[in-house]
Structure formats: C-alpha cells, structure tokens
Amino acid sequence: AIDGYLRHRAMREAEIIRALAAGHDTPARIVSVLYERNGGLPAPLVQAALESVLAHLIKLRADGKAREIGESWTLVQAG
C-alpha cells in the first residue's frame, strides 16, 4: 500500500511539473488541467485538490525545482 501511495505521489508530481512547463502557473489552473480530462472534479473535492497541489509546489520549491512569484509558480531552469 505504501509503495502504491509513493508511486501515485511521484506520478502526481510529474503531472504538476508538466502543467507548470505548459504555463499553468497557479494551483487552481493546475487542478483544472489535472482533472479536466476526467470530467472535472466534484465541488466538495476542489479545496482538497488545491491543498494537495500546493503541497507539491512547496516540495518542488524546497527541492529547488520551482519558485513562487506572488500567486504564480514557475519551474526553475536547470543549469
């Protein structure tokens, strides 16, 4: 069960990185793009999804892979 959870977190992080690379720069935009392909997200789950995406963004910032500029986020260019 733990391995499955860790795989899911790694998959979600990769999706968030792809969303940032595509120009989706806020947690709300990222949630929208992550869940639109599945028909959207029920309203009661949107806040939890926003908080989850924000947690991933904070982790990416701590890892030196993303940075926050106001309410927007961007990938840090390697090099």
ZAMARGU-4260 file (C-alpha; in steps of 0.2 Angstrom, whole numbers, plus 5000, padded with zeros to 4 digits):
<rodrens>
0) 5000/5000/5000 | 5014/5012/5004 | 5023/5008/4988 | 5007/5012/4978 | 5005/5029/4988
5) 5023/5034/4984 | 5021/5029/4965 | 5005/5040/4965 | 5014/5055/4973 | 5028/5053/4961
10) 5016/5052/4946 | 5006/5067/4953 | 5022/5077/4955 | 5027/5073/4937 | 5010/5079/4931
15) 5012/5095/4941 | 5029/5098/4933 | 5022/5096/4915 | 5007/5108/4920 | 5020/5121/4925
20) 5030/5118/4910 | 5014/5121/4899 | 5011/5138/4908 | 4998/5133/4921 | 5005/5144/4935
25) 4993/5143/4949 | 4986/5129/4960 | 4969/5132/4953 | 4975/5131/4935 | 4985/5116/4939
30) 4970/5107/4947 | 4959/5112/4932 | 4971/5104/4920 | 4974/5089/4930 | 4956/5084/4932
35) 4948/5091/4917 | 4952/5075/4907 | 4942/5065/4919 | 4926/5076/4918 | 4931/5088/4931
40) 4931/5087/4950 | 4916/5087/4961 | 4915/5104/4970 | 4917/5096/4988 | 4934/5090/4982
45) 4941/5105/4974 | 4948/5113/4990 | 4957/5096/4995 | 4965/5096/4977 | 4971/5114/4978
50) 4979/5110/4995 | 4987/5094/4988 | 4994/5104/4973 | 5000/5117/4984 | 5009/5105/4995
55) 5018/5098/4979 | 5023/5115/4974 | 5030/5119/4991 | 5040/5102/4990 | 5046/5107/4972
60) 5052/5124/4979 | 5061/5115/4993 | 5069/5104/4980 | 5075/5119/4970 | 5064/5114/4955
65) 5050/5128/4957 | 5048/5145/4963 | 5034/5156/4969 | 5032/5173/4961 | 5017/5181/4970
70) 5002/5169/4967 | 5011/5161/4952 | 5023/5147/4951 | 5036/5143/4938 | 5049/5130/4936
75) 5067/5134/4940 | 5078/5132/4924 | 5092/5119/4927 | 5109/5125/4923
</rodrens>
